[in-house]
Amino acid sequence: MTQVTLAHLSDLHFGRDVQLDQVEVLESLIPELAPDAVVISGDLSQRARHGELQRALAFVKLMRRVAPTLVIPGNHDTEWWRSPFGLLGKARRYRKWLRYFGPELTPTLELPGAVLASALTSHGVALASLTWNLNDIAVKGHLPASETERITRYFAGAPSESLRIVVIHHNVLRGAISGRMGLARWRRAQELLRRTGAELVLCGHDHQEGCGQVENAFVVGTAGTHTDRCRGERASAFNLVSCDATSISIQHHRWDGESGHFMASDLEQFARRRRA
């Protein structure tokens, strides 16, 4: 397979906390990087307000001029209060999101050498997302088996040599600073993801960039945030992901406040399980 490069962003939080200077740099930097696709893994808004989503849509439209762009909702993009526990139906939670970003909550994307499928983990206040910690209400996500079953069927129809990538919002690996998993029942979620045949999972939510591997099953790339709410007062970061026939590489690009630019930083490489 030819090399595939993805720009992976997350948690821009247009609204109160967004760092507009970083967004302006991203709007010029991403075209210069010339990725094969852009992935934005949720929380484009702060409170799912119309103005926030409209600014987010303008950003997404600009990214779509650069490359095919896959975008999914995060927990902040979900109006859970309109249908807590799904009592008034699922659609009410995502009404504004669907208005601005189209009718598909879990889009897919096919590229030469890679296929991307997304899963919905942002369900607001839902029974399967609840934990014993009250602070997790409307924050934690969950991964239904129906989501990964759909992805498994989609991957089954992809070329055997294509890299299989799953995009979700909530972090799959424990945050290095927060110590938190983004998903309730995370062990089950990791097993469901493994069964899809995914080689790479891209996520956000934790507001700290990172990467790692789940029991030699699949690589995980977590993008940071572009707000003033980074973990441990760290610099904001996005990831540039490069994949070829034998390896997956993830390079963090961190914000340097003095220069007003993102600087290429840590680079980690992982061997592919499925060789093209």
C-alpha positions, 0 to 999 in steps of 0.5 A, spaced: 500 500 500 502 507 499 503 511 505 496 514 508 497 520 512 491 523 516 491 529 520 487 528 527 484 533 531 479 533 537 476 537 542 476 544 539 470 546 543 468 552 539 465 557 544 467 559 551 474 555 551 476 555 544 483 558 543 482 562 536 489 563 535 490 556 535 484 555 530 487 560 525 494 557 525 490 550 524 486 553 518 493 555 514 497 549 517 493 543 515 493 545 508 500 545 508 501 538 511 497 536 505 494 530 509 490 524 505 484 525 510 482 529 516 479 526 522 475 530 527 473 526 533 468 530 537 467 536 541 467 541 536 462 545 541 462 547 548 454 547 549 451 545 542 449 552 541 447 554 534 453 559 534 458 554 536 456 549 531 456 554 526 463 556 527 465 549 527 461 547 521 465 553 517 472 550 520 470 543 517 468 546 511 475 549 510 478 542 512 474 539 506 477 543 501 483 540 503 482 533 504 476 528 505 474 530 512 470 525 517 467 528 523 463 525 529 459 528 535 462 528 542 459 529 549 459 536 548 455 536 542 450 532 544 443 535 547 442 530 552 437 534 556 432 534 551 432 526 552 435 524 558 436 516 558 433 516 551 426 517 554 424 522 548 427 518 543 435 518 540 434 523 535 432 529 540 439 529 542 443 530 536 438 535 532 442 541 532 448 536 530 444 533 524 442 540 522 449 542 521 453 536 519 448 532 515 444 526 517 449 521 518 452 520 525 457 515 524 460 516 517 465 512 513 471 514 509 474 510 504 481 512 501 487 508 497 490 504 502 485 505 508 478 505 510 475 509 516 469 507 520 466 511 526 462 509 532 457 513 536 460 513 544 456 520 546 449 518 548 449 523 554 445 521 560 444 514 558 444 507 563 450 504 559 454 510 560 453 511 568 458 509 573 458 510 581 461 516 580 456 522 579 461 526 576 461 522 570 454 523 568 453 526 561 461 525 561 462 518 560 460 514 554 459 507 552 460 503 546 454 499 544 455 492 541 451 494 535 456 499 533 462 495 533 457 489 529 456 494 524 463 496 523 465 489 523 461 488 517 463 494 513 470 492 514 469 485 511 467 488 505 474 492 505 480 490 501 484 485 505 490 490 504 487 496 507 488 499 514 482 498 518 481 505 522 475 506 527 474 513 530 470 514 536 470 520 541 471 517 548 479 515 550 480 508 549 486 508 553 487 511 561 489 518 561 496 519 563 494 525 567 487 524 569 488 517 570 481 516 567 478 512 562 473 515 557 468 509 556 464 506 562 465 498 561 472 500 558 474 492 558 468 490 554 469 496 549 476 494 548 474 487 546 469 489 542 473 494 538 478 488 537 473 484 534 472 489 529 479 487 526 481 494 527 488 496 527 488 503 529 483 507 533 483 514 533 479 518 539 480 524 543 476 527 550 481 526 555 484 533 553 491 530 553 495 527 547 497 520 547 498 513 543 499 506 545 497 499 544 491 495 547 494 488 548 498 488 542 491 488 538 490 495 536 494 502 536 490 508 539 492 515 537 488 520 542 488 527 540 489 533 545 484 539 545 485 546 542 482 550 549 485 552 555 483 546 559 489 542 557 491 536 562 496 539 567 497 545 563 500 542 557 500 545 551 495 543 546 496 538 541 494 535 534 496 528 531 499 527 524 498 519 523 502 516 517 501 509 515 504 504 510 505 497 509 508 495 515 507 500 520 503 506 523 506 512 526 503 518 530 507 524 531 504 529 536 504 537 534 504 541 540 503 548 540 508 553 542 505 560 545 512 564 544 512 562 536 505 562 535 506 555 531 505 548 532 511 544 533 512 537 530 514 533 537 514 526 539 514 520 534 512 513 536 511 507 531 508 501 531 508 495 527 502 493 523 498 486 525 495 486 518 501 486 513 499 489 506 
